[in-house]
Each structure stands twice: as structure tokens, then as C-alpha cells.
Amino acid sequence: MALFVSDASAFSDLDDTTVRETVHRTLGQLGADECYARAAEVFGDRPEIAQGRIQWARELCARAMAPALAGAAA
């Protein structure tokens, strides 16, 4: 949700480092609860935009966070 509510453009194919930095910065600024609250607001107000943005955010986060998660399991 942090990438979803960040100021990053959904028209960008951000590299993994930028995705991780954006997620950590947004979580630091807003906190998890505020990220979820803002995402819920977007889904309520503009579901046609939210659908594409959440898909973009999930795909980038899955790619960017996979190496970090694999390293933590080792």
C-alpha cells in the first residue's frame, strides 16, 4: 500500500532500489495505518484508477521485495 499511495508515477517502471526506497520513505512519513486509509479512500472515490495503480504497485513490489525476502529466509 505504501507504493500505491506514494507520489511515484504509475507510468514509470521503477527499478528495484527505487521501489524499496519509495516504500520505506512512504511508510516512514505516513505509517502503515495512514497508507491503508489513503488507499481505501482512493478505492472508494476512484476505483477505476485504483485498480490499475494497485496492480502496478503489486507487480513492482513483488519484484523488488523478492530478493530481500529470499535473503531473510536464508
Summary of the structure (lengths in Angstrom):
residues: 74
radius of gyration: 12.5
end to end distance: 26.0
largest distance: 41.9
contacts: 189
relative contact order: 0.20
helix: 81%
strand: 0%
